[in-house]
Amino acid sequence: METIENKYRRHDYEVRIRFPEFTCLCPMTSQPDFAEIIINYVPDELLVELKSLKLYLNSYRNKGIFHEEVVNRILSDFTEKVHPKKAEITGNFNVRGGLYTTVKVVYP
């Protein structure tokens, strides 16, 4: 994940990024899990560079990982690189076995 300079850091504004094609693997069955990942953040000195974010999110395509873990890991990696004032990551996972899962984590 790469960053670029936030030229408008005097202003507090929110950036919302939707990634409706997120895929990872269920660690129990190795079946694919599909989700929409939504990132809302208030930048400080840095912005996330979108192509690098897309490549980062696509890196989960072949990883076996639970829904709760992947959303928390995305937040940890995002805040480590971007250092936002605030951030919220939401994973809206498609139905599996009759259950929809939504995981939301907030920083700080």
C-alpha positions in Angstrom: 0.0 0.0 0.0 1.5 3.3 -1.1 0.6 6.9 -0.1 0.6 10.3 -1.6 0.8 13.8 0.0 -2.5 15.3 1.2 -2.3 18.8 -0.1 -5.4 19.8 1.8 -4.5 18.7 5.3 -5.8 22.0 6.7 -9.3 20.7 6.1 -10.9 17.8 7.8 -12.7 15.8 5.1 -13.8 12.2 4.7 -12.7 9.9 1.9 -14.9 6.9 1.1 -13.6 4.0 -0.9 -15.8 1.1 -2.0 -14.3 -2.2 -3.3 -17.3 -4.4 -4.3 -15.1 -7.2 -5.7 -13.3 -8.4 -2.6 -12.5 -12.1 -2.4 -10.8 -14.3 0.2 -11.0 -18.0 1.1 -12.8 -19.6 4.0 -10.0 -21.1 6.1 -12.3 -24.1 7.0 -13.6 -25.1 3.6 -11.3 -23.2 1.1 -14.4 -22.0 -0.6 -14.4 -18.4 -1.9 -15.9 -15.6 0.2 -17.1 -12.5 -1.6 -17.6 -9.1 0.0 -17.7 -5.4 -0.4 -15.0 -3.6 1.6 -15.8 0.0 2.4 -13.0 2.3 3.7 -14.0 5.6 5.3 -11.1 7.8 6.6 -10.2 11.3 7.5 -6.7 11.9 6.2 -3.9 13.7 8.0 -0.7 14.2 6.0 -1.1 11.3 3.6 -3.7 9.8 1.3 -3.8 6.2 0.1 -2.8 5.7 -3.5 -5.8 3.9 -5.1 -4.0 1.5 -7.5 -1.8 0.2 -4.7 -4.9 -0.2 -2.4 -6.6 -2.2 -5.2 -3.5 -4.5 -5.5 -3.3 -4.8 -1.7 -7.0 -5.8 -1.4 -6.6 -8.3 -4.3 -3.8 -10.0 -2.5 -6.3 -11.6 -0.2 -7.9 -13.5 -3.1 -6.1 -16.8 -2.3 -5.7 -16.4 1.5 -7.7 -18.5 3.9 -8.9 -16.0 6.5 -11.9 -15.4 8.7 -14.1 -12.4 8.0 -13.4 -10.7 11.4 -9.7 -11.2 10.9 -9.4 -9.8 7.4 -11.3 -6.6 8.3 -9.2 -6.0 11.3 -6.0 -6.8 9.4 -7.0 -4.3 6.6 -7.5 -1.6 9.3 -4.2 -2.4 10.9 -2.3 -2.3 7.6 -4.1 0.9 6.5 -3.5 2.9 9.7 0.2 1.8 9.7 0.7 3.1 6.2 -1.6 6.1 6.0 -1.7 7.4 9.6 -5.3 8.8 9.2 -7.0 11.0 11.9 -9.9 8.5 11.8 -10.7 5.4 9.9 -13.5 2.9 9.6 -13.4 -0.4 7.6 -16.6 -2.3 6.9 -16.7 -5.7 5.3 -20.2 -6.7 3.9 -19.8 -10.4 3.2 -22.2 -12.2 0.9 -24.5 -14.9 2.1 -22.9 -18.2 3.1 -24.9 -21.0 4.6 -27.9 -18.6 4.9 -25.9 -16.1 6.9 -24.8 -12.6 6.0 -21.9 -11.2 7.9 -21.0 -7.5 8.4 -17.8 -6.6 10.2 -17.0 -3.0 11.1 -13.8 -1.8 12.9 -13.0 1.8 13.8 -9.8 3.6 14.5 -8.9 5.1 16.9 
